[in-house]
Amino acid sequence: MLRLLMTASVLAIGLVAPATAQQSTNMHYYIGYFKYTDNAIKAMTENPQDRSVPARKLVEGFGGKLDRIFWFTSGEYDGFVIYELPDDATAEAIEMTVRATGNFQSSDFIRIMNAEEFKTALEKAKQAKTGYTPPTETK
């Protein structure tokens, strides 16, 4: 299960990396794993359709862009989506909208960073003067 998520994440980052050079500074990438309910799977098998179309409309309705969507045939999740959004609040709003339909058993949406953003985060961590004491350190 963990191996599947790691493989999908590596694949997602590999697909997103070439596009990050063109990424607007105010847009951020997110990856969302999803699992349909049994009722949703039943409805989709009775009426097969391209689910990327409504997913794209949903993300665009929030001012974002759907980059990729993939489905799995086994594992903990049924698929994942990669999209660009302006901020975390918008990503959470999309997740709430999707969950409110009752068609998803679970979902997990995560902000992903390109190499430059990750380096910036590392630099901030290095320079931080928080006064935080880790549990393994005693005074």
Number of C-alpha atoms within 10 A of each C-alpha: 10 9 9 14 15 11 12 18 16 12 11 20 18 11 14 21 14 11 11 17 10 8 15 10 8 9 15 21 25 22 23 17 22 22 21 17 15 12 13 15 16 12 12 13 10 9 8 10 9 8 10 14 10 10 16 18 14 17 19 15 11 14 13 21 20 20 17 15 18 13 13 13 8 10 13 15 20 19 19 22 20 23 23 23 22 17 15 15 10 15 25 13 12 18 16 12 12 16 15 10 8 13 16 18 14 15 18 12 18 14 16 19 17 17 11 11 12 12 12 11 13 12 11 11 11 9 9 10 8 7 6 7 9 7 6 5 6 6 3
